[in-house]
Amino acid sequence: MKNKEIKQLENLGLDSEQIEIYYALVSDLSRRHTVEQAEMLALYIILSANAITNSIFDKDF
């Protein structure tokens, strides 16, 4: 993991656990896709999951 990449991911609001998941997804997805495609797919998955989680916990029950 490069410090510049980690800083960019942190600037998107990802915590260390989400960054680890991102890199695991990139590693797995790059077997079937180009590295650029794998990075974009992984970022989409992580940000979507983050948005879903935030919307669930922002609701008043």
C-alpha positions as CSV (number, residue, x, y, z in Angstrom):
1,M,0.0,0.0,0.0
2,K,1.3,3.4,-1.0
3,N,1.0,6.2,1.5
4,K,-0.4,8.5,-1.2
5,E,-3.1,6.0,-2.1
6,I,-4.0,5.5,1.6
7,K,-4.2,9.2,2.1
8,Q,-6.6,9.5,-0.9
9,L,-8.8,6.8,0.5
10,E,-8.8,8.4,3.9
11,N,-9.8,11.7,2.3
12,L,-12.8,9.8,0.8
13,G,-13.8,9.0,4.4
14,L,-12.7,5.4,4.6
15,D,-11.3,4.0,7.8
16,S,-8.4,1.6,8.1
17,E,-10.7,-1.5,8.0
18,Q,-12.4,-0.3,4.9
19,I,-9.0,0.4,3.3
20,E,-7.9,-3.2,4.0
21,I,-11.1,-4.5,2.5
22,Y,-10.6,-2.3,-0.6
23,Y,-7.1,-3.7,-1.2
24,A,-8.4,-7.3,-0.7
25,L,-11.1,-6.6,-3.3
26,V,-8.6,-5.1,-5.7
27,S,-6.4,-8.1,-5.3
28,D,-9.3,-10.5,-6.0
29,L,-10.9,-8.5,-8.8
30,S,-7.6,-8.0,-10.6
31,R,-7.6,-11.7,-11.5
32,R,-10.5,-11.1,-13.9
33,H,-10.2,-7.4,-14.7
34,T,-7.5,-4.9,-15.4
35,V,-6.0,-3.2,-12.3
36,E,-7.7,0.0,-13.1
37,Q,-11.1,-1.7,-13.5
38,A,-10.5,-3.6,-10.2
39,E,-9.7,-0.4,-8.4
40,M,-12.8,1.3,-9.6
41,L,-15.0,-1.7,-8.9
42,A,-13.6,-2.0,-5.4
43,L,-14.0,1.7,-4.7
44,Y,-17.6,1.5,-5.9
45,I,-18.3,-1.5,-3.7
46,I,-16.8,0.1,-0.6
47,L,-18.4,3.5,-1.1
48,S,-21.8,1.9,-1.8
49,A,-21.6,-0.2,1.3
50,N,-20.5,2.8,3.3
51,A,-23.5,4.8,2.0
52,I,-25.9,2.0,2.8
53,T,-24.5,1.6,6.4
54,N,-24.7,5.3,7.0
55,S,-28.3,5.5,5.8
56,I,-29.3,2.6,8.0
57,F,-27.8,4.2,11.1
58,D,-29.0,7.7,10.4
59,K,-32.6,6.6,10.5
60,D,-34.6,7.1,13.8
61,F,-36.2,3.8,14.9
